[in-house]
Amino acid sequence: MNCPAPIAPVSPSPLTKGAYTVSFNGANFTADAQALANGVAITTKFVSSTKIQATGSAAEVGTIQFAVRVPGP
């Protein structure tokens, strides 16, 4: 089961067109947590149980919906 993890606002905000790295602050992150941008998995780096970083690329200027999925028990 995949559980959404609670996250605080993403930084930096706003993002610009092109490559980006974002930090997610939240709770209960695990080493197999996965960041999603508009529902698509992006490269994710576990930092701690309260922080992960992710990298991706924005093809155009606009809104990106971010989420973090943490596999459940």
C-alpha positions in Angstrom: 0.0 0.0 0.0 1.3 3.5 -0.9 0.6 6.2 1.7 0.9 9.9 1.0 3.3 11.5 3.4 2.4 14.9 5.0 4.6 17.6 3.4 5.1 21.3 4.1 5.3 23.8 1.3 8.0 22.9 -1.3 11.1 25.1 -1.7 12.1 26.8 -3.8 8.9 28.4 -4.9 8.2 29.4 -7.6 10.1 27.1 -9.9 11.3 28.2 -13.3 11.4 26.4 -16.7 14.2 23.9 -17.0 16.0 21.6 -14.5 15.1 22.0 -10.8 15.9 20.6 -7.4 13.3 20.9 -4.7 13.3 20.1 -1.0 10.3 18.5 0.8 10.0 19.0 4.6 7.5 16.7 6.3 7.3 13.7 8.5 7.6 9.9 8.3 9.8 9.8 5.2 11.6 6.6 4.6 14.5 5.6 2.4 12.1 4.3 -0.2 9.9 7.5 -0.3 9.2 8.7 -3.8 8.5 12.3 -4.9 6.0 12.8 -7.7 5.6 15.8 -10.0 2.1 15.9 -11.6 1.7 12.2 -10.6 5.0 11.1 -12.3 7.9 9.7 -10.2 11.0 12.0 -10.2 14.5 11.3 -9.0 14.3 11.3 -5.2 17.1 11.5 -2.5 16.3 10.5 1.1 18.0 13.0 3.5 16.2 12.2 6.8 12.8 11.2 8.2 11.8 14.8 7.8 13.4 15.8 4.5 13.9 14.5 1.0 15.2 16.2 -2.1 14.0 15.6 -5.7 15.2 16.6 -9.1 13.3 17.0 -12.3 12.7 19.2 -15.3 9.9 21.6 -16.2 9.2 21.8 -19.9 7.1 24.9 -19.6 6.2 27.6 -17.0 3.1 26.6 -15.0 1.9 24.8 -11.9 3.5 21.6 -10.8 1.6 19.5 -8.3 4.0 17.7 -6.0 3.4 14.8 -3.7 5.4 12.3 -1.8 4.5 8.6 -1.7 5.8 6.4 1.1 5.2 2.7 0.8 3.1 1.4 3.7 3.4 -1.7 5.8 
